[in-house]
Amino acid sequence: MEFDNLHTILRSLYSEMMPLCADMAGVAKGIAGLGALFYVAVRVWQSLARAEAIDVYPLLRPFAVGFCIMFFPTVVLGTLNAVLSPVVQGTNRMLETQTLDMNEYREQKDKLEYEAMIRNPETAYLVSNEEFDRQLEELGWSPSDMIAMAGMYVERGAYNMKKNIRDFFREVLELLFAAAALLIDTLRTFFLIVLSILGPIAFAISVWDGFHSTLTQWICRYIQIYLWLPVSDLFSSVLAKIQVLMLQNDISELQNNPNFSLEASNGVYIVFLIIGIIGYFTIPTVAGWIIQAGGSGSYGRAVTQLAGKGAGVVGGVAGAAVGNVAGRAGRAGMNMGKAAWKHTAGRLFKRK
């Protein structure tokens, strides 16, 4: 299953869980009704004790909160989602545009890379089986030709092994990159579902004296967590734009510079993937800069620590893997040399 489908499932999960808000409305009505009774009674008693006129406007607050509880999915959630949804749609369109451009440039770069290696006689046999067989047929049977033939087999095997290792690391990091985005989206959906289902309870508690800030804090937290998705899309758009600029530079160099090294370009791409994986864990902090919700500082510190540990793990795994690959590459080189000599000797005996 593709990651886009998993993100779609999370959107459907949120929509499917929204009717559960109505189940909490009955409990919230009882809590809010009792709180409204004490709220109105205390203020009326204070006005009578002070021989002051009763101010009716502040007494309407519990009734407004009760109205929101009665129609919570429509009045509260519907209004917030309607206001914030255009932001999500706008950032998503930006991400789709950058992703399409990146895929087009990547295909163009791969094509130019293949053509550049085919044009060079020294590297054409590494990527083309026909060219490899043709150069083998041109070799004679002198000792120097045998050594050249064995060297061609070794170089071709080393190139394929190096390419496979590089592709393996790139695929693993791309998987971790997509998993980090899915993790942020899953946590966001879970938090939004909890806030939505228990929202009527939070509104009901805000009627009581001493808990009035619960209402504003709930709204701030809901908006902040809702903005995780557009911030994530913006972050992905920035990374995609950087990759597009890198691909454009590589394409220009491949077209104009015959000595351009693709190894450095591939290494920079892997580094940016690692940066993106770590950067995804800063999304809650960035969303907190847009709207501040009290009580989320500890979570931000936890996410920062997790990002640091994740960077250490990624670096440790990469270092261990490189060391392991280097050790195996030496043994593989010896094995390829033996296999190449056996294959060359076999071709010689067959021709004789």
JORA-V858355 format. One record per residue. N is the residue number from 1. RES is the residue in three letters. OMEGA is omega in radians with two decimals (999 if undefined). Layout:
n=N res=RES omega=OMEGA
n=N res=RES omega=OMEGA
This chain:
n=1 res=MET omega=-3.13
n=2 res=GLU omega=-3.10
n=3 res=PHE omega=3.10
n=4 res=ASP omega=3.10
n=5 res=ASN omega=3.11
n=6 res=LEU omega=3.08
n=7 res=HIS omega=3.09
n=8 res=THR omega=3.10
n=9 res=ILE omega=3.11
n=10 res=LEU omega=3.08
n=11 res=ARG omega=3.13
n=12 res=SER omega=3.12
n=13 res=LEU omega=3.12
n=14 res=TYR omega=3.14
n=15 res=SER omega=-3.12
n=16 res=GLU omega=-3.10
n=17 res=MET omega=-3.09
n=18 res=MET omega=3.11
n=19 res=PRO omega=3.12
n=20 res=LEU omega=3.08
n=21 res=CYS omega=-3.13
n=22 res=ALA omega=3.13
n=23 res=ASP omega=3.13
n=24 res=MET omega=-3.09
n=25 res=ALA omega=3.14
n=26 res=GLY omega=3.10
n=27 res=VAL omega=-3.12
n=28 res=ALA omega=3.11
n=29 res=LYS omega=3.12
n=30 res=GLY omega=3.13
n=31 res=ILE omega=-3.13
n=32 res=ALA omega=3.12
n=33 res=GLY omega=3.11
n=34 res=LEU omega=3.11
n=35 res=GLY omega=3.12
n=36 res=ALA omega=3.13
n=37 res=LEU omega=3.13
n=38 res=PHE omega=-3.12
n=39 res=TYR omega=-3.12
n=40 res=VAL omega=-3.09
n=41 res=ALA omega=-3.11
n=42 res=VAL omega=-3.09
n=43 res=ARG omega=3.06
n=44 res=VAL omega=3.14
n=45 res=TRP omega=3.12
n=46 res=GLN omega=3.14
n=47 res=SER omega=3.11
n=48 res=LEU omega=-3.13
n=49 res=ALA omega=-3.14
n=50 res=ARG omega=-3.13
n=51 res=ALA omega=3.13
n=52 res=GLU omega=3.07
n=53 res=ALA omega=-3.12
n=54 res=ILE omega=3.10
n=55 res=ASP omega=-3.03
n=56 res=VAL omega=-3.01
n=57 res=TYR omega=3.11
n=58 res=PRO omega=-3.12
n=59 res=LEU omega=3.13
n=60 res=LEU omega=-3.10
n=61 res=ARG omega=3.14
n=62 res=PRO omega=-3.13
n=63 res=PHE omega=3.07
n=64 res=ALA omega=3.10
n=65 res=VAL omega=3.10
n=66 res=GLY omega=3.08
n=67 res=PHE omega=3.10
n=68 res=CYS omega=3.13
n=69 res=ILE omega=-3.11
n=70 res=MET omega=-3.12
n=71 res=PHE omega=-3.02
n=72 res=PHE omega=-3.10
n=73 res=PRO omega=-3.08
n=74 res=THR omega=-3.02
n=75 res=VAL omega=-3.03
n=76 res=VAL omega=-3.08
n=77 res=LEU omega=3.13
n=78 res=GLY omega=3.14
n=79 res=THR omega=-3.13
n=80 res=LEU omega=-3.12
n=81 res=ASN omega=3.12
n=82 res=ALA omega=3.14
n=83 res=VAL omega=-3.05
n=84 res=LEU omega=-3.09
n=85 res=SER omega=3.10
n=86 res=PRO omega=3.10
n=87 res=VAL omega=3.13
n=88 res=VAL omega=-3.13
n=89 res=GLN omega=3.14
n=90 res=GLY omega=3.12
n=91 res=THR omega=3.12
n=92 res=ASN omega=3.08
n=93 res=ARG omega=3.08
n=94 res=MET omega=-3.13
n=95 res=LEU omega=-3.13
n=96 res=GLU omega=3.13
n=97 res=THR omega=-3.13
n=98 res=GLN omega=-3.13
n=99 res=THR omega=3.11
n=100 res=LEU omega=3.10
n=101 res=ASP omega=-3.12
n=102 res=MET omega=3.13
n=103 res=ASN omega=3.13
n=104 res=GLU omega=3.14
n=105 res=TYR omega=3.13
n=106 res=ARG omega=3.09
n=107 res=GLU omega=3.12
n=108 res=GLN omega=3.12
n=109 res=LYS omega=3.13
n=110 res=ASP omega=3.12
n=111 res=LYS omega=3.13
n=112 res=LEU omega=3.10
n=113 res=GLU omega=3.12
n=114 res=TYR omega=-3.14
n=115 res=GLU omega=3.13
n=116 res=ALA omega=3.13
n=117 res=MET omega=3.10
n=118 res=ILE omega=-3.13
n=119 res=ARG omega=-3.11
n=120 res=ASN omega=-3.12
n=121 res=PRO omega=-3.11
n=122 res=GLU omega=-3.13
n=123 res=THR omega=-3.07
n=124 res=ALA omega=-3.10
n=125 res=TYR omega=3.12
n=126 res=LEU omega=-3.06
n=127 res=VAL omega=-3.09
n=128 res=SER omega=3.10
n=129 res=ASN omega=3.14
n=130 res=GLU omega=3.12
n=131 res=GLU omega=3.11
n=132 res=PHE omega=3.13
n=133 res=ASP omega=-3.13
n=134 res=ARG omega=3.14
n=135 res=GLN omega=3.07
n=136 res=LEU omega=-3.13
n=137 res=GLU omega=-3.13
n=138 res=GLU omega=-3.12
n=139 res=LEU omega=3.10
n=140 res=GLY omega=-3.07
n=141 res=TRP omega=3.07
n=142 res=SER omega=3.13
n=143 res=PRO omega=3.12
n=144 res=SER omega=3.09
n=145 res=ASP omega=3.10
n=146 res=MET omega=3.12
n=147 res=ILE omega=3.10
n=148 res=ALA omega=3.14
n=149 res=MET omega=3.10
n=150 res=ALA omega=3.10
n=151 res=GLY omega=3.11
n=152 res=MET omega=3.10
n=153 res=TYR omega=-3.13
n=154 res=VAL omega=-3.12
n=155 res=GLU omega=3.12
n=156 res=ARG omega=3.10
n=157 res=GLY omega=3.11
n=158 res=ALA omega=3.12
n=159 res=TYR omega=-3.13
n=160 res=ASN omega=3.11
n=161 res=MET omega=3.12
n=162 res=LYS omega=3.12
n=163 res=LYS omega=3.13
n=164 res=ASN omega=3.12
n=165 res=ILE omega=3.13
n=166 res=ARG omega=3.11
n=167 res=ASP omega=3.13
n=168 res=PHE omega=3.12
n=169 res=PHE omega=-3.14
n=170 res=ARG omega=3.13
n=171 res=GLU omega=3.12
n=172 res=VAL omega=-3.13
n=173 res=LEU omega=3.07
n=174 res=GLU omega=3.08
n=175 res=LEU omega=3.10
n=176 res=LEU omega=3.10
n=177 res=PHE omega=3.10
n=178 res=ALA omega=3.12
n=179 res=ALA omega=3.10
n=180 res=ALA omega=3.09
n=181 res=ALA omega=3.12
n=182 res=LEU omega=3.11
n=183 res=LEU omega=3.13
n=184 res=ILE omega=-3.13
n=185 res=ASP omega=3.12
n=186 res=THR omega=3.10
n=187 res=LEU omega=3.12
n=188 res=ARG omega=3.14
n=189 res=THR omega=3.13
n=190 res=PHE omega=-3.14
n=191 res=PHE omega=3.13
n=192 res=LEU omega=3.12
n=193 res=ILE omega=3.13
n=194 res=VAL omega=3.13
n=195 res=LEU omega=-3.11
n=196 res=SER omega=-3.10
n=197 res=ILE omega=-3.12
n=198 res=LEU omega=3.11
n=199 res=GLY omega=3.11
n=200 res=PRO omega=3.10
n=201 res=ILE omega=3.12
n=202 res=ALA omega=3.10
n=203 res=PHE omega=-3.13
n=204 res=ALA omega=3.14
n=205 res=ILE omega=-3.12
n=206 res=SER omega=3.10
n=207 res=VAL omega=-3.07
n=208 res=TRP omega=3.09
n=209 res=ASP omega=-3.12
n=210 res=GLY omega=-3.13
n=211 res=PHE omega=-3.10
n=212 res=HIS omega=-3.13
n=213 res=SER omega=3.14
n=214 res=THR omega=-3.12
n=215 res=LEU omega=-3.12
n=216 res=THR omega=3.13
n=217 res=GLN omega=3.11
n=218 res=TRP omega=-3.14
n=219 res=ILE omega=-3.13
n=220 res=CYS omega=3.14
n=221 res=ARG omega=-3.13
n=222 res=TYR omega=-3.13
n=223 res=ILE omega=-3.11
n=224 res=GLN omega=-3.13
n=225 res=ILE omega=3.10
n=226 res=TYR omega=-3.11
n=227 res=LEU omega=3.08
n=228 res=TRP omega=-3.09
n=229 res=LEU omega=3.09
n=230 res=PRO omega=3.09
n=231 res=VAL omega=3.09
n=232 res=SER omega=3.10
n=233 res=ASP omega=3.10
n=234 res=LEU omega=3.11
n=235 res=PHE omega=3.10
n=236 res=SER omega=3.12
n=237 res=SER omega=3.12
n=238 res=VAL omega=3.13
n=239 res=LEU omega=3.11
n=240 res=ALA omega=3.12
n=241 res=LYS omega=3.09
n=242 res=ILE omega=3.11
n=243 res=GLN omega=3.10
n=244 res=VAL omega=3.12
n=245 res=LEU omega=3.10
n=246 res=MET omega=3.14
n=247 res=LEU omega=3.10
n=248 res=GLN omega=3.11
n=249 res=ASN omega=3.11
n=250 res=ASP omega=3.13
n=251 res=ILE omega=3.12
n=252 res=SER omega=3.13
n=253 res=GLU omega=3.12
n=254 res=LEU omega=-3.13
n=255 res=GLN omega=-3.01
n=256 res=ASN omega=-3.05
n=257 res=ASN omega=-3.12
n=258 res=PRO omega=-3.12
n=259 res=ASN omega=-3.10
n=260 res=PHE omega=-3.13
n=261 res=SER omega=3.12
n=262 res=LEU omega=-3.11
n=263 res=GLU omega=3.12
n=264 res=ALA omega=3.13
n=265 res=SER omega=3.11
n=266 res=ASN omega=3.10
n=267 res=GLY omega=3.10
n=268 res=VAL omega=3.11
n=269 res=TYR omega=3.12
n=270 res=ILE omega=3.11
n=271 res=VAL omega=3.13
n=272 res=PHE omega=3.05
n=273 res=LEU omega=3.10
n=274 res=ILE omega=3.09
n=275 res=ILE omega=3.13
n=276 res=GLY omega=3.13
n=277 res=ILE omega=3.13
n=278 res=ILE omega=-3.09
n=279 res=GLY omega=3.13
n=280 res=TYR omega=-3.11
n=281 res=PHE omega=3.06
n=282 res=THR omega=-3.10
n=283 res=ILE omega=3.10
n=284 res=PRO omega=3.12
n=285 res=THR omega=3.14
n=286 res=VAL omega=3.09
n=287 res=ALA omega=3.08
n=288 res=GLY omega=3.06
n=289 res=TRP omega=-3.12
n=290 res=ILE omega=3.08
n=291 res=ILE omega=-3.05
n=292 res=GLN omega=3.07
n=293 res=ALA omega=3.14
n=294 res=GLY omega=3.09
n=295 res=GLY omega=-3.12
n=296 res=SER omega=-3.13
n=297 res=GLY omega=3.14
n=298 res=SER omega=3.11
n=299 res=TYR omega=3.10
n=300 res=GLY omega=3.10
n=301 res=ARG omega=3.13
n=302 res=ALA omega=3.13
n=303 res=VAL omega=3.11
n=304 res=THR omega=3.09
n=305 res=GLN omega=3.11
n=306 res=LEU omega=3.11
n=307 res=ALA omega=3.10
n=308 res=GLY omega=3.09
n=309 res=LYS omega=3.12
n=310 res=GLY omega=3.11
n=311 res=ALA omega=3.10
n=312 res=GLY omega=3.14
n=313 res=VAL omega=3.14
n=314 res=VAL omega=3.12
n=315 res=GLY omega=3.11
n=316 res=GLY omega=3.13
n=317 res=VAL omega=3.14
n=318 res=ALA omega=3.12
n=319 res=GLY omega=3.12
n=320 res=ALA omega=-3.13
n=321 res=ALA omega=3.13
n=322 res=VAL omega=3.09
n=323 res=GLY omega=3.13
n=324 res=ASN omega=3.14
n=325 res=VAL omega=3.14
n=326 res=ALA omega=3.10
n=327 res=GLY omega=-3.14
n=328 res=ARG omega=-3.12
n=329 res=ALA omega=3.10
n=330 res=GLY omega=3.11
n=331 res=ARG omega=3.13
n=332 res=ALA omega=3.11
n=333 res=GLY omega=3.09
n=334 res=MET omega=-3.14
n=335 res=ASN omega=3.13
n=336 res=MET omega=3.10
n=337 res=GLY omega=3.10
n=338 res=LYS omega=-3.14
n=339 res=ALA omega=3.13
n=340 res=ALA omega=3.13
n=341 res=TRP omega=3.10
n=342 res=LYS omega=-3.13
n=343 res=HIS omega=3.12
n=344 res=THR omega=3.12
n=345 res=ALA omega=3.12
n=346 res=GLY omega=3.10
n=347 res=ARG omega=3.14
n=348 res=LEU omega=-3.13
n=349 res=PHE omega=3.12
n=350 res=LYS omega=-3.13
n=351 res=ARG omega=3.11
n=352 res=LYS omega=999
